[in-house]
Amino acid sequence: MLKQLVHITPNLVVVNGKELVHQETGAAMLTELYRAYVGDYPKFFKMDTLSKLGFMASELLLQVEGAERFIPREDRAVVFFNRSASLEADTAYQVTIQDPANFFPSPAAFVYTLPNIVTGEIAIRNKYFGETSFIVLEKYDEPIMARQLQNAFLDPMTKSILGGWVDCIDEEHFEAKVIIMEKPSELPHAILFQETIQRFNNKFNIQQLNNNTMDELIYTLKQQIIEALNLEDMKPEDIDENATLFGEGLGLDSIDALELIVLMEKNYGIKLQDPNQGKEIFKSVAVMADYIAKNRTK
């Protein structure tokens, strides 16, 4: 049974259907939330953005749950998923080791180069001694997450789960959709996660996680284009979303167009039957993002 749900993006925080008021965005918003709703765990300021995101999602949920906290318990599991692993921390650590002439590895950065640090932080804070897992997926995939949550409930000690999606690219691009759910009376329940998320969204009209805001979608799309076309020296910021992708713009060619067709199908479930469609759709990143937002199936 679904008990609580929180949805956090860089500019939105919704807890059980109620949007929380805040002034900041991005990582600064997470700090604002910490000061407003927690304030008693200084280790928060040492965390990377992924850990701050997971920490604040859990804090907001546990506060509205209202159960007694900070007493040892083995009956609650913490199970999170994402697609970016510990990307932000990995990037920060790489900066400290990439220059042989200035090789000073940062222990403070290195400690967060595993995403399961997030579940560890939550377990330590709340004295949870049950299962803690962080699973990296190719994409947001509710059926896979449902099966993993079902497996967690197979442990007879596990009576409830704090779990869900916690993904962070950097300080301005992240999303969390985290729930507290109790063990149902009967198994199997592989579709439980999907059904309860859908029910909750319908009840409170919460935006679906995979329908990213346009800015987030454009940023993600830029990353995917860079990866698909092996543009290793480029960063998302180097691509003007309104510039033409072919010719004088990014300078792509017909082979690149085929890669973009594959990208659309693989990541968004959009299959272009006629390659000539790409002439209009691939005019720019912004045009691609608009088409994806209107036609995506995943």
RODO-2510 file (C-alpha; in nm, 4 decimals, decimal comma):
residues 298
     n   res          X          Y          Z
     1     m     0,0000     0,0000     0,0000
     2     l     0,1347     0,3416    -0,0981
     3     k     0,1582     0,5724     0,2019
     4     q     0,3487     0,8814     0,0896
     5     l     0,4990     1,0262    -0,2290
     6     v     0,7344     1,3157    -0,2997
     7     h     0,8277     1,4585    -0,6393
     8     i     1,1258     1,6935    -0,6660
     9     t     1,2683     1,8694    -0,9723
    10     p     1,5028     2,1723    -0,9823
    11     n     1,2021     2,4043    -0,9601
    12     l     0,9233     2,1934    -0,8098
    13     v     0,8606     2,0159    -0,4798
    14     v     0,5355     1,8256    -0,4285
    15     v     0,4629     1,6182    -0,1178
    16     n     0,1439     1,4122    -0,1213
    17     g    -0,0023     1,6425    -0,3847
    18     k     0,0828     1,9656    -0,2018
    19     e     0,3377     2,1930    -0,3653
    20     l     0,5891     2,3412    -0,1223
    21     v     0,6720     2,7090    -0,1554
    22     h     1,0377     2,7945    -0,2172
    23     q     1,2399     3,0817    -0,3608
    24     e     1,5487     2,9078    -0,4979
    25     t     1,5963     2,6567    -0,7786
    26     g     1,8419     2,3740    -0,8396
    27     a     2,0851     2,2727    -0,5682
    28     a     2,0215     2,6012    -0,3867
    29     m     1,6582     2,4935    -0,3521
    30     l     1,7649     2,1721    -0,1801
    31     t     1,9637     2,3772     0,0710
    32     e     1,6645     2,6071     0,1194
    33     l     1,4462     2,3032     0,1907
    34     y     1,7029     2,1679     0,4352
    35     r     1,7082     2,4929     0,6309
    36     a     1,3290     2,5142     0,6334
    37     y     1,2406     2,1537     0,7151
    38     v     1,5458     1,9845     0,8721
    39     g     1,8294     2,2019     1,0002
    40     d     1,9772     1,9526     1,2455
    41     y     2,2079     1,7414     1,0282
    42     p     2,5176     1,9477     0,9338
    43     k     2,6588     1,6585     0,7300
    44     f     2,4085     1,7667     0,4647
    45     f     2,6484     2,0421     0,3590
    46     k     2,9219     1,7874     0,2771
    47     m     2,6988     1,5838     0,0468
    48     d     2,7010     1,5869    -0,3315
    49     t     2,3794     1,6917    -0,5059
    50     l     2,2585     1,3342    -0,5565
    51     s     2,2840     1,2632    -0,1834
    52     k     2,1192     1,5944    -0,0951
    53     l     1,8328     1,5105    -0,3295
    54     g     1,7763     1,1646    -0,1839
    55     f     1,8206     1,2947     0,1703
    56     m     1,5636     1,5726     0,1314
    57     a     1,3143     1,3466    -0,0464
    58     s     1,3354     1,1022     0,2436
    59     e     1,3159     1,3740     0,5092
    60     l     1,0029     1,5280     0,3606
    61     l     0,8349     1,1884     0,3353
    62     l     0,9288     1,0736     0,6823
    63     q     0,8076     1,3960     0,8375
    64     v     0,4603     1,3651     0,6854
    65     e     0,4519     0,9937     0,7677
    66     g     0,4621     1,0943     1,1332
    67     a     0,6033     0,7677     1,2691
    68     e     0,8569     0,7642     1,5505
    69     r     1,2064     0,8176     1,4105
    70     f     1,5707     0,7596     1,4991
    71     i     1,5152     0,4279     1,6710
    72     p     1,6856     0,1147     1,5338
    73     r     1,4665    -0,0891     1,3014
    74     e     1,5231    -0,3721     1,0551
    75     d     1,1803    -0,3779     0,8931
    76     r     1,2296    -0,0893     0,6476
    77     a     1,4304    -0,1207     0,3260
    78     v     1,5749     0,1684     0,1258
    79     v     1,5790     0,0952    -0,2483
    80     f     1,6625     0,3636    -0,5033
    81     f     1,7103     0,3701    -0,8808
    82     n     1,8547     0,6086    -1,1394
    83     r     2,0278     0,6225    -1,4783
    84     s     2,3160     0,8636    -1,4094
    85     a     2,4766     0,6739    -1,1187
    86     s     2,7075     0,9197    -0,9362
    87     l     2,7882     1,1263    -1,2460
    88     e     2,8261     1,4630    -1,0756
    89     a     3,0606     1,3251    -0,8068
    90     d     3,2555     1,1255    -1,0656
    91     t     3,3089     1,4420    -1,2696
    92     a     3,4195     1,6388    -0,9642
    93     y     3,6656     1,3674    -0,8641
    94     q     3,8035     1,3402    -1,2183
    95     v     3,8998     1,7073    -1,2054
    96     t     4,1295     1,6329    -0,9099
    97     i     4,3209     1,3558    -1,0879
    98     q     4,3274     1,4450    -1,4566
    99     d     4,6344     1,6707    -1,4449
   100     p     4,9540     1,4688    -1,3740
   101     a     5,1296     1,7877    -1,2715
   102     n     4,8575     1,8723    -1,0235
   103     f     4,7532     1,5278    -0,9070
   104     f     4,5758     1,5692    -0,5747
   105     p     4,2885     1,3181    -0,5469
   106     s     4,0095     1,4536    -0,3305
   107     p     3,8884     1,2111    -0,0614
   108     a     3,5853     1,4349    -0,0062
   109     a     3,4838     1,3946    -0,3716
   110     f     3,5828     1,0280    -0,3943
   111     v     3,3532     0,9185    -0,1113
   112     y     3,0477     1,0098    -0,3211
   113     t     3,1559     0,8284    -0,6390
   114     l     2,9190     0,5416    -0,5630
   115     p     2,5450     0,6134    -0,5801
   116     n     2,4649     0,3784    -0,2922
   117     i     2,6161     0,6387    -0,0596
   118     v     2,2697     0,7980    -0,0818
   119     t     2,0940     0,4984     0,0706
   120     g     2,3705     0,4736     0,3286
   121     e     2,3230     0,8361     0,4349
   122     i     1,9498     0,7782     0,4818
   123     a     2,0005     0,4527     0,6715
   124     i     2,2561     0,6081     0,9056
   125     r     2,0381     0,9126     0,9706
   126     n     1,7322     0,7018     1,0532
   127     k     1,9025     0,3970     1,2080
   128     y     1,7662     0,1595     0,9455
   129     f     1,9301    -0,1839     0,9493
   130     g     1,7252    -0,3428     0,6724
   131     e     1,8172    -0,3768     0,3050
   132     t     1,9752    -0,0793     0,1289
   133     s     2,0167    -0,0946    -0,2485
   134     f     2,0872     0,1500    -0,5304
   135     i     2,0254     0,0122    -0,8785
   136     v     2,1401     0,1883    -1,1966
   137     l     1,9048     0,1423    -1,4936
   138     e     1,9262     0,2385    -1,8586
   139     k     1,6220     0,4640    -1,8173
   140     y     1,3255     0,5331    -1,5892
   141     d     1,1498     0,1967    -1,6035
   142     e     0,8568     0,1338    -1,3688
   143     p     0,8182    -0,2391    -1,4526
   144     i     1,1805    -0,3088    -1,3589
   145     m     1,1543    -0,0993    -1,0435
   146     a     0,8341    -0,2809    -0,9498
   147     r     1,0042    -0,6190    -0,9767
   148     q     1,2964    -0,5047    -0,7638
   149     l     1,0628    -0,3700    -0,4956
   150     q     0,8745    -0,6978    -0,5042
   151     n     1,2028    -0,8810    -0,4436
   152     a     1,2744    -0,6574    -0,1444
   153     f     0,9411    -0,7537     0,0097
   154     l     1,0311    -1,1228    -0,0189
   155     d     1,2539    -1,0723     0,2835
   156     p     1,0256    -1,1608     0,5766
   157     m     1,1874    -0,8840     0,7827
   158     t     1,0875    -0,6121     0,5363
   159     k     0,7507    -0,4547     0,6163
   160     s     0,7903    -0,1247     0,4309
   161     i     1,0123     0,0374     0,1673
   162     l     1,1405     0,3888     0,1225
   163     g     1,2226     0,3796    -0,2457
   164     g     1,1937     0,5136    -0,5971
   165     w     1,3798     0,7196    -0,8547
   166     v     1,6606     0,9589    -0,7542
   167     d     1,8591     1,0860    -1,0530
   168     c     2,1067     1,3741    -1,0752
   169     i     2,3118     1,4996    -1,3672
   170     d     2,4382     1,8144    -1,1988
   171     e     2,3235     2,0921    -0,9652
   172     e     2,0631     2,2192    -1,2104
   173     h     1,9358     1,8927    -1,3572
   174     f     1,7892     1,6316    -1,1238
   175     e     1,4641     1,4590    -1,0374
   176     a     1,3327     1,2434    -0,7569
   177     k     1,0115     1,0494    -0,7270
   178     v     1,0221     0,8642    -0,3970
   179     i     0,7545     0,6710    -0,2091
   180     i     0,6945     0,5007     0,1215
   181     m     0,5000     0,1816     0,0670
   182     e     0,3949    -0,0914     0,3065
   183     k     0,4084    -0,4622     0,2358
   184     p     0,0799    -0,5760     0,0842
   185     s    -0,1062    -0,8678     0,2314
   186     e    -0,0513    -1,0838    -0,0756
   187     l     0,2285    -1,1518    -0,3248
   188     p     0,3071    -1,1391    -0,6108
   189     h     0,2548    -0,7698    -0,6763
   190     a     0,4985    -0,6842    -0,9561
   191     i     0,2679    -0,4118    -1,0881
   192     l     0,2106    -0,2590    -0,7459
   193     f     0,4633     0,0209    -0,7948
   194     q     0,3187     0,1158    -1,1335
   195     e    -0,0411     0,1048    -1,0146
   196     t     0,0170     0,3032    -0,6985
   197     i     0,2230     0,5693    -0,8763
   198     q    -0,0487     0,6050    -1,1401
   199     r    -0,3228     0,6204    -0,8781
   200     f    -0,1326     0,8843    -0,6870
   201     n    -0,0708     1,0914    -0,9994
   202     n    -0,4372     1,0749    -1,0974
   203     k    -0,5507     1,1758    -0,7499
   204     f    -0,3188     1,4723    -0,7113
   205     n    -0,2539     1,5593    -1,0777
   206     i     0,1213     1,5298    -1,0354
   207     q     0,3265     1,5672    -1,3523
   208     q     0,4629     1,2325    -1,4727
   209     l     0,8336     1,1903    -1,4007
   210     n     0,9281     1,1016    -1,7567
   211     n     0,7515     1,4094    -1,8982
   212     n     1,0417     1,6379    -1,8151
   213     t     1,0118     2,0137    -1,8345
   214     m     1,1236     2,1449    -2,1710
   215     d     1,4520     2,2849    -2,0374
   216     e     1,5390     1,9519    -1,8770
   217     l     1,4413     1,7635    -2,1915
   218     i     1,6555     1,9897    -2,4109
   219     y     1,9550     1,9441    -2,1808
   220     t     1,9117     1,5667    -2,1750
   221     l     1,8703     1,5588    -2,5525
   222     k     2,1950     1,7520    -2,5991
   223     q     2,3746     1,4966    -2,3839
   224     q     2,2279     1,2105    -2,5828
   225     i     2,3289     1,3694    -2,9137
   226     i     2,6844     1,4175    -2,7896
   227     e     2,7010     1,0535    -2,6800
   228     a     2,5346     0,9105    -2,9931
   229     l     2,7546     1,1064    -3,2339
   230     n     3,0760     1,0669    -3,0305
   231     l     3,1228     1,4421    -2,9951
   232     e     3,3625     1,3816    -2,7098
   233     d     3,5004     1,7346    -2,6837
   234     m     3,1605     1,9004    -2,6678
   235     k     2,9466     1,9817    -2,3688
   236     p     2,5698     2,0420    -2,3680
   237     e     2,6395     2,4105    -2,3152
   238     d     2,8293     2,4188    -2,6456
   239     i     2,5147     2,3372    -2,8429
   240     d     2,2684     2,6161    -2,9196
   241     e     1,9288     2,4496    -2,9074
   242     n     1,7964     2,6919    -3,1709
   243     a     2,0867     2,6507    -3,4152
   244     t     2,0461     2,4280    -3,7183
   245     l     2,1873     2,0794    -3,6702
   246     f     2,2887     2,0298    -4,0322
   247     g     2,4908     2,2463    -4,2679
   248     e     2,6245     2,5641    -4,1086
   249     g     2,4958     2,4790    -3,7614
   250     l     2,6358     2,1762    -3,5838
   251     g     2,7546     2,0434    -3,9178
   252     l     2,5856     1,7030    -3,9072
   253     d     2,5518     1,4815    -4,2146
   254     s     2,3262     1,2023    -4,3415
   255     i     2,5031     0,9368    -4,1331
   256     d     2,4411     1,1465    -3,8245
   257     a     2,0742     1,1684    -3,9209
   258     l     2,0512     0,7890    -3,9033
   259     e     2,2038     0,7987    -3,5553
   260     l     1,9419     1,0533    -3,4481
   261     i     1,6654     0,8260    -3,5778
   262     v     1,8055     0,5435    -3,3622
   263     l     1,8338     0,7824    -3,0654
   264     m     1,4674     0,8799    -3,0957
   265     e     1,3474     0,5210    -3,0985
   266     k     1,5815     0,3941    -2,8272
   267     n     1,5262     0,6716    -2,5745
   268     y     1,1760     0,7958    -2,6480
   269     g     0,9966     0,5133    -2,8294
   270     i     0,9530     0,7260    -3,1421
   271     k     0,9977     0,5310    -3,4633
   272     l     1,0297     0,7358    -3,7810
   273     q     0,8938     0,5262    -4,0675
   274     d     1,0090     0,7727    -4,3316
   275     p     1,3660     0,9079    -4,3012
   276     n     1,2461     1,2212    -4,4823
   277     q     1,0543     1,3104    -4,1651
   278     g     1,3890     1,3871    -4,0122
   279     k     1,4341     1,6918    -4,2345
   280     e     1,1718     1,8752    -4,0336
   281     i     1,2180     1,7097    -3,6952
   282     f     1,5979     1,7474    -3,6903
   283     k     1,6063     2,1176    -3,7723
   284     s     1,7367     2,2000    -3,4249
   285     v     1,7532     2,0552    -3,0751
   286     a     1,4581     2,2725    -2,9753
   287     v     1,2437     2,1386    -3,2606
   288     m     1,3461     1,7819    -3,1752
   289     a     1,2562     1,8349    -2,8091
   290     d     0,9155     1,9766    -2,8994
   291     y     0,8435     1,6769    -3,1244
   292     i     0,9591     1,4342    -2,8533
   293     a     0,7435     1,6004    -2,5864
   294     k     0,4359     1,5594    -2,8065
   295     n     0,5027     1,2091    -2,9388
   296     r     0,7130     1,0155    -2,6886
   297     t     0,5890     0,6780    -2,5682
   298     k     0,8517     0,6318    -2,2973
***
